[in-house]
Amino acid sequence: MRCEDIPLVAGGVGSPGRRGFLKAGGALVVAFALPVAGAEQARAGAAGPFAEVPHDQLDSWLAVAQDGSVSAFTGRIDMGTGVETVFTQAVAEELDVPLGAVAFVMGDTARTPEQGKSTASNNIARNLPPIRQAAAEARLALLELAAAKFGVPVSALSVEDGVVSTGDGRAVRYGELVGGKRFDIRLGVKGEGNSLTLSGRAKPKDPKDFKILGTPAPRVDIPAKVRGEFRYVHDVVVDGMAYGTVVLPPARGMKLVSVDGFAQPVPGVVKVVSKGNFVGIVAETEQAAVRARMALKVNWAQAEQADFDDMYALIDKAPIVKDVTEGELGDIEAGFAKAAHVVEGTYYLPDNSHGMMGPSCAVADFRAEGLTIWSGTQWPDGTRRDVAAMLGLPVEKVRVVWVQGAGSYGRLGVDDAAADAALLSQAVGRPVRVQWQRADEHQWSPFCPAAVIRTKAGIDRGGAIVAWQFENRTPGHSTGERGNILAWRALGTSPGHKRLSGGADTPGYGIPNLRVVTHYTEETVRAIYMRSVAGIQNTFAIESMMDDLAAKAGVDPVEFRLRHTPSERARHVIETVAKAAAWKPKQKPVVKGDLIECRGIAAMCPGDGALSNHGAWGNLATIVDVAIDKRTGLVRVKRAFVAFDAGRIANPDGLRAQAEGGTIMGISRTLKEQVLYRGASVASTDWLTYPVLQFSEMPESIEVTLIDSDRPPLGAGEVPNVTPPGAIGNAIFAATGVRLRSLPLTPDKVRAALASA
């Protein structure tokens, strides 16, 4: 699904003192009641400067109003994956208040502690511990206030629905104890950004005592979304706001020669802004801005013609910037010397677009005392620092207020529209809204970069894998996240970003001799991670190889995996999905005229370990039933079965939605998605030229089996996206004996492969 699996209250965008409240369609979007007096309230409403929110103050994380309602604060954001609901459950659980009593303020750099960027697989795993600790600390403080009030020990008190009671019938509400006042409690802080943890006197609850966490609580954002009342960043309106648009070059590498104005005046134009390679227009209405963009005469100089048509050839000849050995065990040469059979394969994974349903959008209000930006960014503090540096401002003069966008998947790890709006607002001295057009988003957003993966593996006469060599050649997946906002690049002053990610993964299988290497190349196109940070590329290659080796060994694919899976936890996941799908060893394809039906499996199971590029991911296995039309080459996934162990389950409904949505997205990337080029230009400019899975192409069923455990939560949002390519490719192999190694598995490729088999 392309809205981060559907599912924020109409929320978190209030800005007292910033040219009036935010409005959308004439209705008030939101005005979070500022629940705390003094410094917190002043910080929330001030026009600048915007001081950093102290991590070590309980009041930075939680406040109780006089009516007993609770406001919680986190620097993390909800991209539509439902984590706000889980965060709300966690606070309600630890405080013993109803779920409806808790509201979250998320990703406002003037009101929330900095916690790094949010990703689909670290939000719950890394944010539950600090917010649970803060809520537990607040509960202890409230109990101590009640104990002092009643003259009894804390141990004599109980709490239910925010009411503290004694054994003799006396009771007091949280709001009566501390409502509207500060806690003034200091917490211990360890780490920073997304690894930040808190400590204090309180001990969070034992999971066996949970009443709210672990239950299927309804999503807090769904009612407003179903009613059409939910306000996305695209709905933000600020008093006095103008509308901006950016003129982008026809192809990568082109340089601005001149801006020659309009053949005739365009009504409503406020200003044309030209700096370096950046060209923007500010107008009184969005329609006027779009008309002006179409009418403006802009001359670009052709760069040395880069040819992106064959991206794999480009990657193969691109200079290596860094080689990284991700895993090395035993003696790889000796292992291959013992092999009775050796299988080799080269896998080609294309550039993918994140494909946000709502294109990039942001609003910026630049004034002498400070800049405020409303943005859908996944990294409010990162966007804040980047925009401040781009404009030459002290970071404390910039505030970023997160408002949910319509999608992300990693694309908003860098928010280009925020920088566009900030530049244009600075130029005209009033608030400016920028919304990219669909073609802008498809052509100029940072992509998930292509990869060429070369594999070689050997088995002995008993069918055991004795050697594994795996080399992933790819540009880094993280270079776009900092110092690479498109407008900053156009200005010619961006510093770039050196962090590399998206390299090769070491398989979770027990292999005595292996070498896993990443060859990071120079950038081909501006890149940023996409819902799995190369997990889909690596797992496609790994799981295809596993089926090839199983075929060489004459062993059923499920059995072959189990033989090579040392972790009991991982084995249980594979066994569970096989049972749910009623897998039968060495099943034969079913032929119905031109249709061939068969099934395939793929797994991504690190056990209790961590993958080199992804941290602590959950364990997941997928089986798909596919139908292949021999005449047209069309592949359809009829059914999918998923078994998922993501550690202790915080909300089973939310986790199931992630498994279903991720599976659908994985199927879409397998069968359809590829960025196409025409020279240095992106040819995939819309949903026709970059197709995604349609409702009519959905599987008939997706059956998800969730495996709960007493272990800590693991990454969940990205994992289900990873296994469908391998499972579908393996089903095609089982049905036809043809191994396809290049995504997407389009009808043309399938038909050609069948014809040459």
N, C-alpha and C positions, 0 to 999 in steps of 0.2 A: 504494500500500500504506500502511496506517495504522500501521506500527511503524517509521517512518523507514527503510523499505526493508529491513526485517529486519536482520538483522544489526546487550565488556569481559570480559574474564575475570571470574570471580566476584569482583569486585574493588573495591579502593580504598577500603574503608570501615572499616578497622581503626582503633581508637581506644584505644591502651593508656592506662590510667589513667583512663578515663571509665566508672566503674561496671562494669568488666568488659569483655570483648570483645563485639562485636556478634554476635548469634546469630539464626538464622532456622530455625524448625522444629526447634530443638534441635541443629542442626549449625552448626559454626563457619562464618561467612560468609567471612571472610578475615582474615588477619593478615599484611600485607606485612612481610616481613623488613626491619627497618630497617637499611640497609646501611652507614650511616656512623656513625662515633663522634662524640662531643663535641657540638657545638652543634646539628647537624642532628638527632641522635637525641633530644636534649633537647627541641627544638622540636616534633618529631613526637609526643612522648608527653606533653607538659606539659598541665596543666589550664587554663592561662591565666596571664598574658595571652599573646596570640598575636601576636608581632611580625611585621612584614612580611618576606617572604622577599627577600633582596637580589638584584636582577637581575644585578649585575655579578660575582657569584661563580660560577665553574664548578660548584662543589658544589651550588648551587641547582638545577642543571639535570641533573646526572648523577652517579652513584656506581657504583663497582665493588666487589663483595663478594669475599671471599677465595676463593670457588669460581669466580670469573670472571664470575658473572652480573651483569647491568647493570640498575640501576634508573634510569629517566629520569623527569623531573618537568616537567609543563607545567600552566599555569593554564587551558589549554583543555580542553574535554570532548568526548566522543563521544555524540551524540544517537541513535546507531544507524546512522549513515551510514558506519561503517567506518574513520573517520580514525585511530582508535587503531592499526589494522593498518598504515596508511601511516606514521604516526609511528614505529612499531616498525621498519618497513623502513628508514626514513631513518637511525635510530641504528645499526642493524645494518650498514647500508651504509658509513657513515662510520667506524665502529669496526672493521670487518672481523671481526664476530662472527656466530654463527648467529642466525637470527631468533628461535629459541626461548630465547636467552640474555637477551633484553631484555624487561623488564616496565615498564609505565608507571604512575606515580602521577599522576592527573589531577584538577585542580579542587579541591584541598584548600588552603584559604587559609593554613593553618599550615605547609604543606610545599611548596607550589608557587609559583613567581613569578606575579605578577599579569599577565595578558595580555588583559584585557577580555573581552567576551562572545564566545561562539562562535556562528557561523552556518554554515549548510550550504555557503555559497559563499565563505567566507574562511578556513576552518580550514586547509586544505592550502596554499592560496596564500600565506597570511601566517605560518603556523607552521613550515613546512618550513625556511625560511631560518635562523631562530634555533636550532632543534634540530639542524639539520645543522652549523651553526657550532660549537655546544657539543660535539657528538660529535667533530668534526674536531679541536677544541682538545684534547679528552681523549686522542685517539689520538696526537697529537703529543707530549703530555706523557708518555704511556706509552712511546713510542718513545725519548724522551730518557732516561727512567729505564733502559730496557734498554740503550741505547748506553753509559751510564755503567757499568752492571753488566758489560758485556762488553768495554769499552774499545775500541769501534769507533764510527765516525760513524753518524748516523741513516740516511744514504743506503745503508749496507751492510746494513740490516735489511729484512725483509719480515714481513707479518702474514697469518695465515690462521686463521680460527675462534678469534680471541682468543689466539693463540700467536705470539710474536715470535721470529723465527729469524735466525741469522747464516748466512753462506755456508758456514761450516765445521761446521755441524751442531749448534751450541749453540742452545738454545731456552728460553723462559721464558713462563709464562702471565701474562695481565693480572693475575689475582688475586694472584699472587706478587709483582708489582711494587707494587701500590697497594691491594690488597684490604683493605677496612674502614677505610682512611685517607682523609683529605681531600686534594684536589688543591691547594687554596690558590692558585688562579690567578684573577686578575682579568680580566674581559672588558670590552670597550668596549660601551656601551649607547647606543642612539639611539632616540628616540621613546618611546612608552608605550602601555599597553593593547594593543589588537590590531594596532597598527602598530609594536610594539617590534621592533627588530633588534639583533643582536649582532655584534661584530667582535673579532678577535684575531690572533695570529700565524699560525694555521693557515689553509690554503686548502681549502675543501671540494672533494670530487672533481669532476672534469669528468664531466658526464653520460655521455659516451661510454665511461667506465670503469665504469659502474654494472653490478653483478651482481644486486642485490636490488631496488633501486628500479626501477620500470618493468616488473617482472615480476608475474604474477598470483599473489601470495602469498595463501594461505588466510586468511580472517578469524580473528583470534585469539579472538573472542567466540563464534563459531558452535558449537563443540563443546559448551560448557556450556549454550547455549540449546537445542540439539537434544536434549540429555539431560535437560532440565528442571531443571538445577542452577544456572543463572544466577540471581544475586540482584539484583533490582531494588530501587529505593528502597522499594517497597511491602513488601519482605521484611525490612527492617531492624528489628531488635528490640534494645532496650537493657535491661539489668537494671533492674528496678523501674519499668518503663514503664507509664504509664496511657494511656488512649485518649480523644481529644478529638474533638468535632464542633462545627460552627458553625451557628447558626440564622440563616438568611438571609431577608431580607424577601421577600414575594410579588412585589414589583415594584420597579423602579428609582425612586429618589427618595423612598421611604417613610422616615419617621422613627420611631425607637423611642419608644413612650409608656411602657410598663411591662413588667416581667417579673414575672408573678404566681404563679410557682411551679407545683407539681404538684397535681392534684386528690387524688392519693394518692402516698405515697412510691414512688420507683422504686429498687429494689435496685441497689447498685453505684455510685450517683452519688457522686462525690467533691466536686464543686463546680460551681455555676453561676456563670459570670463575665459580668458586664455592665458595659461601659464605653462611653459615648457611644452609637453605634448598633451596637456589637459585642456579640453575645451568643454565648457558647460554653459547652459542657458538658464536664466531665472525669469519666470513669468508669473503673472497674477493668477493664472489657472493652469491646470495640467494640460488642458486641450491646447492652450496657447503655447505652452512649452513644447509640446509634440509638433505642432505646426511649425514653430520656429526651427526646431531641429531639422525638419525635412527641408526647410527653405534656406538654411544657412549655407553659404559657400565656404567650404573648407578644403584646402589643398594639402594632400599628403604625398610625401616622397616615397617611392617604392624602395623597400629595403632589398638587400641581396636576397633573391628569392629562395626562401626555405621551402622544402618539399616535405609536407607532413603526410602525404598520401600513403606512403609505406612507413608507418610509425615503427614497425618492428625493425626494419633496416636502419632507420634513424637511431633507434636505441642501441642496436648492435654496433654501430660505428661511433656512437657518442663517447667522448673521453670518460674514463673512470675517475671519479673524485675520491672514492674510498672503497676498499675491500674490507668486509667484515666477516670473520668466521663466527657463525652463529652457534655451531655445534660441531664437536669433533670427538669421536670415540674410537678406540682400537686402532687397527692398522687397515686402512681402506684398500691398499694394494693387495695385502695378504687375503683380505676378504674376497675380493674379486677373483683372486687366483684359485680359491676353493669353490667358486660358483659353478654349478652344473648348467645353469641358464642365466643369461644376462638380458635385461630389457632396458632399452633406451627410448627416450622420448623428449621432444621439445614442445613446450606449451606456449601459446600466444594469447595474451590477455590484453584487451583493448583499453584505450582511454574510455572512462565512463563519466557521464555527467550526473551530478547529484539529483538533478531534475526536481527541484522544489516546485510544488504546485503554485505557490505565490512567489513571484520573482523578488529579488532583493529590494528592500525598502527601509528607509530611515528618515527621521526628522531631526534637524539640528537647529539650535537657537544660540547664536554667538553674540555675546555682549562683552563689554569691557571687563566686567567683574567675573566672567566665567562662561564656559560653553557647556550646554546640556544637550545630550544626544539620546533619542529614543530609538532603540535598535533591537533587532532579533538575534544579536550575536550570541554565540555559544561561550564567549569568553569576554564578559564585560570589562574586566580589568585589563585584559590584553588589548581590546579595542581602545580603551581609554588611553593607555600608554602610547599606542601607535598614533592615534589621531593627535595627541598632545605633541609628540615628537615631530610629526609631519607639519604641524602649524607653528612649531617653535614656542609652544606654551608650556609653562610648568604643569606637571601632571595634576597638581592639586587644583588647577583652575578648570579641569574637565570632569564632568559627571556623565556617566552612561547609565541610563535607565533601561533595563531589559523589558521588552514586550514581546510576547511569543510571535514568531513568524510562522508561515504556512509551509513547514518542512524545514529541513536542514541537512541531516545525514552527514555532518562534517563540513558542508559547504560554508556554514556561518562560523567556522573556526576563524575566518577572516571576513569582516563585514565591509564590503566595498561601498555599499550605498551610504554607510555612516560617514566614510571619508568624503564622498562626493558632497553630501549634504553639509558637512562641516566647512568644506572649502567654499561652497557657494554662499552659505550663511555668513561667513566671514566677509565675503566680497560685497554683500548687499546690506549687511547690518540688520537683518531680520530673520525670523525663523524660515527655514526652507525644508520642504519635503522632497525627497528623491525616490522615485520608484523606477527600477529598471524595466525595460520592455522585455517581452518574452525572448526575442532574438538576442538581446544583450545577455540575458542569463544563459542561454544555450551556447552562445559563442565565446563569452568573455569571463564566465565564472571559472574559478580554478577547478581542474579536473582531477579525478582519481587517475593517476598515470598508468600507462601501459607497462607491460612486463614481458620479458622473454625468459622462460624457465627451462633449464636443461637438466634432465634427470637421467640417472643410470642406477640400476639396482640388480643384484644377483641373488639367486636362491641356490641352496645345495640340493643334493638328490632327494633329501627328505622333505623338501618344500619350505625350509626355514630361510628367512632372509639373512644373508651373511654379509652383504655390503650395500651401502646406500650413499649415493652422491647426488647432491642437489644444489644447483646454482641459479639464483634469481638475479637477473640483470634488469635494473629498473631505476628511474630517477627517484629521489626521495619523495615521500608522501607528505612531509610536514613543512617543506620550504616555504609554502604560501602562508603559514599561519601567523607569522610576525614579520614586520618590516617589508611586507610585500603587497600591501593594499594597492589596488590597481591605480588609483589616483596618485598615490605617492610615487609609484613607478613612473607615471606620466610626468610628474614634476621633475624627475631625474635625480631625486635626493634620497630615495629609499635605500636603507642599508642592506636589505636582503636578510635572509635567515638561514643559518647553517644546519639546523637540526635535521637529522635524517631518520626516517622511519619507513616501514613498509617493505622491509627486507624479507629474507627467507625464514621459514619456520622449521624447527626441528620436529619431526613427527613424534607423536606420543607413543609410538610402537617400540617394542623392545628390539633393537637392532645393535649387534655387537660392534660393528665397524661402520662408521658413518662420517661424512664430512658435509656440512651444510654452510654455504657461503653466499653472501650478498655482494654483488658488484653494483654499487651505487654510481649511476652515470650523472653527467651534467644534465641540467634541466632541459626538457624538451618543450613542454608547455607549463605554465604556472600550475602548480599542483597542490592539492590538499587531500588529506585522508577521506575515505568514504566508507561509512558503516562497515568497518572490519579492518581497516588499515592493512590491506593486502591479504587479509585472511582468506578471502574468496579466491584469490589467485593461487596462493600456496596450497590451499586445501583441494582445489580442482586438480592440481598436478599430483599431489600426494595420493589422493584417493583414486585417481585414474591409474596410477602406478600400482597401487595395491590390488586392484582388480586384474590388471595385466599379469602381475606376479601370481595371483591366485589361479588364473587360467593356465599359466605355465606349469604350476604345481599340480593342477588337476584337483583343486580344493575349492569348495563352495566359498564365495566371497565373505559371508558372515563368519564361517568357521575359520577362514584364513586370518581375519582380523582378530578374532578371539585368541587364536594361537599366538599372536604377536602383541597382545595387550597385557602388560604385566600388572597394571593397576586394577584392583578389584572394583574400584569405583567406576572406572571407565568401562570395564567389562559389563558391569550391571546395566549401563546405559545402552550398550549395543544389544545385549540380550533382551532388554525391555522393548526396544523398538522392533526387534525381530519377532517377539511374541505378539506385540500389538498388531503387526502387519500380517501375522500368520505366515511368516516366511517359511518356504519349503526349500531345502537344499537342492541346488542345481535344477531349479525350475526351468522348464522349456518355454520358449516363446509361444504365444497363441496367435495363429495367423487367421485373419478374417478378411479374405479378399486382398485388397491393397493394404489393409491395416495389419501391423504387427504390434502385439502388446507384450510388454515385459516389464521387469522391475529392476531397480538398482539401489544400492546402499552407499552412503558416504558418512563418515564420522569425523568429529573434531573433538577428541577427548584427551586433554592433558592430565587427567586424573586429579591429583592434589597439587600438581605443579603449575608452572606459569609458562606461557609461550613468550618467546623472546620479544616479540613486537607488540604484545597485547596485554601484558600483566596477567592477572588472575582471571582467566575466562572460565565459564562454566563448561560442562561436558554435554555434548549433544550429538545425536545420530539421527539421520533422516533416511527413510525408504520412500521411493516414489514409484508409482505405477504409471507408465507412459504408453501412449499409442503413437505409432510412427506410420505416416502415410507414405508408402514406397513410391507412389506416383508423383506426389507433390513435394515430398521431403519435409512436410509439416510435422512437428513434434508437439504433442499435447500431454501435459501432466494431468492425469485423471484423478489420482488420489496421492496424498502425502501423509506419511506417518512420522511423527517427531517424538523422540524421548529426550528429556531435558533435565539435567541435574545442575542447577545454579546455586547450590548450597541452600541455606535456610530461606524459605520462601516468605517474603514480606507481604505480598498480595497475589494470590494465585490467579485472580482474574487478569491483573496487569501483566503477569509473567506469561500467561497463555496468549494474551493479545500480542506480546512481543514475539512469541514463537510463531504465531500465525502470520503476522505482518512481515516479519523477517523472512519467513519461508517464501511468501509471495514475492517479495522484492528480489530474493535470490533466484527464483524462477524467471522473473523478468530480466534480470541481468544475464541469465544463462541463455535465454532464447532470443532476446531482442536487442539489448542495449549495446551501442557502440558509437562513439563520436567519429564521424567521418569528416575528411578534410578535402579541400580543393586547393592544392598548393599550400600557401600559408594561411588560408582562410578556413574557418570551420563551416562545413557544409550542413551540419546538423543544427538547423536554426529554429526548429519547432517540433511539435509532437508527431508530425508526420515523418520527419527526417531523423528524429530520435524517438522511436516508438517505445512505449512501455506496455506492460501487460494490461489488457483491458478486462472489464468485468466479465465479458463473454468468454474470456480465455482462462478464467480462474479454475482451479481444480474443483472437482465435484465435492471433495471433502478434504479437510486437513485435521487429522486426529492427533492431538497433543497429549502425551503422557508426562506429567510433571513428577519429578522424583524429589521429595522433600528430604531434608537431612538436618542434623544438629550442627553442621559446620557453618562457618560464616558465609554470608551471601557472596556470590561470585558475579562476574560480569555477565549480563544477560541480553542487553539490547542489540548487540552486534552479531552474536553467535549464530542465530538461526539463518541468517543471510548467507552463511559461509558454505554450507553443505549441499544445497540443491544442485550447483553445477556438476559436482562429482557424481552425485546420485543419478542425475539425468544422463550424463555421459556414460555412466556404467550401465544404465538400463539400455541405452542404444547399443552399446558393445555386446551386452548379453543377448539382445534381440537379433543383431545382424553380424556380429563378429567384426564390426568396423569401429576403430578407435578414432574419435574426433578430438583434436588437441588444440583447437582454436575457438575461443568464444567470440561472439555468441554463436549458438548452434542454429543457424538460420536454415530455412528450407533449401536454399541454394547449396549450402555446404553439405547438408545431409544427402540431398539428391546426388550431388557429384561424388560423394564418398561411396554411396551405394552403387553407383554406376561403375566405379573403378574397383569395387571389391572383387 
